[in-house]
Amino acid sequence: MQEVGSGPAWKRRASSARAPRLAATANAATKFASPPRQKKPRFVIARKLASGFAAFLAAFILTSIFTSDSGRMRLLANSIPEIDTAVSFAGFGLDQVSLKGQRYALVADIFDALRLDKSLTFASFDAASARSRIESLPWVASAELRRVYPNQLEITIRERKPFAVWQNGSMPPALVDADGRVLTSIALVDAPSGLARIKGAGAPEAAAEFWADLARFPALKALVRDATRVGGRRWTLTLANDTRIEFPAGAVSAALTELNDWPGFTGIKERGAAIVDLRTPGRIAVRPGDVLGPTSTGPKDISELLEPAG
C-alpha cells in the first residue's frame, strides 16, 4: 500500500515535485524571449514636436479666448472650423445669453443682430460687430456686451427716450427722440401724453433746440398744440386756441422774447384764431386766422396789422 502523507509533510513533497517543471518553464521563457525594441530617435522627436505644438495651440486658444483682443482667434477659428467645434466641446461654447435694460426694443431684433447661428463659441464671436448692429436698432441708444465665462454672454441695453410725435404728410405718425431718430410708428390716440407734437419735413432734427428755447417761457409753452417746420428753415407754432405764431428762420430766442414782452399778446391769447408774424425784427404783425372765415372782422389797413414790439 502506498503511503499518502498529510499536513505540512505532504505539502512539502508536492512543492518539491513541481519545482523542476516550473524552473524548466522559466528557463524556456528566458531562452526564447526577444530583446525589447528600441524606439527610433526620429519617431521620438516627431512625437515631442507634435505634443509641443498641441500644447502651444491649446495655450494660444485659451489665451485668445480669455483676452479682449480676440481678433486673431476669430481669424483662426473662421479659417479652421474644427477649432470652434473643439472649443465648444471644451466647455467654452456660447450657450447662454442674458438681456437686461430692454423695454421697447424687440428681443427678436436683438438676437438677430447677434448672429449667433454663425458663432458657436467666443472664439468666433465678433462682439464689436454685434454691438454695432444692436446699436443700429431704432430704440437702442447703446449696448454693452460682457462675456461671463465659461459660456454666457450678458447684454445691457440703454434705450432712447421718446421726445416728440412727428407727422409728415401722408406718412404714419411716428415717435422720435431728441436726436431726431425715428423710433417707431404710432397711432395718435396711442401716443404718450406730454410729448411735443411736431410736423413737417426736417422737424425731428430741429425740434429739440426749438423746444429748449420755448422752455424759457413756460406760460407760452403750456398753450402750444403743435409746431410745424416750414421749408426746413423756420417754425410755426399753433396754440390750443388756433392762434398761429410764425417765427423767423433764425433768432428764435429773440423773437420769443419780443412776443413775451408784447402787451398785445394777452388779447391774442384770449381771442385766438389769429396769425402772429414775428419774421420781421422789431415788428409784430397780426392778421386774422384762416379759421375766422370771410365774415370775420379784423384790421383792414396795413398800418393796423403792424404793431411795434414792446
HELIX and SHEET records of a PDB file:
HELIX    1   1 GLY A    7  PHE A   32  1                                  26    
HELIX    2   2 PRO A   41  ILE A   65  1                                  25    
HELIX    3   3 GLY A   71  SER A   79  1                                   9    
HELIX    4   4 PRO A   81  VAL A   87  1                                   7    
HELIX    5   5 SER A   88  PHE A   92  3                                   5    
HELIX    6   6 VAL A  107  LEU A  114  1                                   8    
HELIX    7   7 LEU A  116  LYS A  118  5                                   3    
HELIX    8   8 ALA A  127  GLU A  135  1                                   9    
HELIX    9   9 LEU A  188  ASP A  190  5                                   3    
HELIX   10  10 ALA A  203  LEU A  214  1                                  12    
HELIX   11  11 PRO A  218  LYS A  221  1                                   4    
HELIX   12  12 VAL A  252  ASP A  261  1                                  10    
HELIX   13  13 PHE A  265  ARG A  271  1                                   7    
HELIX   14  14 ASP A  290  LEU A  292  5                                   3    
HELIX   15  15 ILE A  302  LEU A  305  1                                   4    
SHEET    1   A 3 GLN A  96  LYS A 100  0                                        
SHEET    2   A 3 GLN A 152  GLU A 159  1                                        
SHEET    3   A 3 VAL A 140  VAL A 148 -1                                        
SHEET    1   B10 VAL A 182  SER A 185  0                                        
SHEET    2   B10 ALA A 174  VAL A 176 -1                                        
SHEET    3   B10 ALA A 164  GLN A 167 -1                                        
SHEET    4   B10 ALA A 196  LYS A 199  1                                        
SHEET    5   B10 VAL A 224  VAL A 230  1                                        
SHEET    6   B10 ARG A 234  LEU A 239 -1                                        
SHEET    7   B10 ARG A 244  GLU A 246 -1                                        
SHEET    8   B10 ALA A 274  ASP A 277  1                                        
SHEET    9   B10 ARG A 283  PRO A 288 -1                                        
SHEET   10   B10 LEU A 306  PRO A 308 -1                                        
END                                                                             
